[in-house]
């Protein structure tokens, strides 16, 4: 299902972030790069939205008010409907043992807050467009600050 101009369908990213400002910043960055976004601040809602929208990628905060992001990742990876969706943990947890625990939960990658927009863009490109050369995103989209 393409757009009216014959372009491929817009890629969709689920943003799970409990901080309103961080969530909005990620949403704007996604919009600038032509991605659709679905957002939530709750882990339980993330489980529902992932099944409903089947996004191309999930950006997952780890500290959520209801269910930890680690538990949400584990549940998504155990679910036949959602296990193939790549998940990037986006978190302030930076200690080596925390990083190990987060990666062992099943996510594909880990990004420490605060991060640079270009860092997020490059990591997203790796998982949303795995068959494109890594420079594709930067060449065809405006730069993120």
Number of C-alpha atoms within 10 A of each C-alpha: 8 9 9 8 6 8 9 10 12 14 15 19 25 23 26 29 27 20 13 10 10 16 18 14 12 20 19 15 19 21 12 14 16 13 16 18 20 16 20 18 20 20 26 16 15 25 17 12 17 20 14 11 12 17 21 21 22 28 25 29 28 23 21 19 13 12 15 16 26 23 15 23 28 16 16 24 19 13 12 10 13 18 16 14 19 22 25 25 27 24 21 15 18 13 9 9 10 12 17 12 11 24 18 13 16 22 22 14 17 20 21 15 14 10 12 12 15 15 12 19 18 15 16 23 19 15 19 18 14 10 9 12 10 14 11 12 19 15 9 9 12 10 14 15 8
